[in-house]
């Protein structure tokens, strides 16, 4: 077992190794908290953005405004990205969002092959 960040339940907890998905070259782990399977390439390089539900739809967390108000961006380009290996920053934002009763999810950010030949 190894301590990894679960993108489903937002916890940094023990995950048991299940196997490797050779199509995506990612390892499969099972979270001990939410009991879900999670595909992980490497915990050190994973970046996440926080998607917040608002009255006008889903927006991305971008920072804090005056009086501790949540600032959001319409697209991922304006979002604040967090490295999972640096837990302090992400944990602080998550705890503040929970205290404000915001509904949010974490979105894994990374490369994706387009399938277009160049």
HUVENTA-V74610 format. One record per backbone hydrogen bond with DSSP energy under -0.5 kcal/mol. CO is the residue of the C=O (numbers start at 1). NH is the residue of the N-H. E is the energy in kcal/mol with one decimal. If there is no record, write none. Layout:
BEGIN
co/nh/e
CO/NH/E
CO/NH/E
END
This chain:
BEGIN
co/nh/e
2/4/-0.6
2/15/-2.7
4/6/-0.5
4/13/-1.9
5/7/-0.7
6/10/-1.3
6/11/-0.6
11/6/-3.1
11/13/-0.8
13/4/-2.6
14/32/-1.8
15/2/-2.3
16/30/-2.3
19/28/-3.6
20/22/-0.9
21/25/-1.7
21/26/-1.2
26/21/-3.0
27/40/-2.7
28/18/-3.2
28/19/-1.3
29/31/-0.5
29/38/-3.1
30/16/-2.1
31/35/-0.9
36/31/-2.4
38/29/-2.5
38/40/-0.5
40/27/-2.5
42/45/-0.7
43/46/-0.7
46/84/-2.7
47/109/-3.1
48/82/-2.7
49/51/-0.6
49/107/-3.1
50/52/-0.6
50/61/-3.0
51/105/-2.3
52/59/-2.6
54/57/-1.4
57/54/-2.5
59/52/-3.5
60/73/-3.0
61/80/-2.5
63/71/-2.9
65/68/-1.5
66/69/-1.2
69/65/-3.4
71/62/-2.8
71/63/-1.3
73/60/-3.0
75/78/-1.1
76/79/-0.9
79/81/-0.5
82/48/-2.6
83/86/-1.3
85/87/-0.9
86/90/-0.8
87/91/-3.0
88/92/-2.2
89/93/-1.9
90/94/-2.6
91/95/-2.5
92/96/-2.0
93/97/-2.5
94/98/-2.4
95/99/-2.0
96/100/-1.5
97/102/-2.6
98/101/-1.4
102/104/-0.5
103/53/-2.8
105/51/-3.0
106/108/-0.5
107/49/-2.2
109/47/-0.9
END
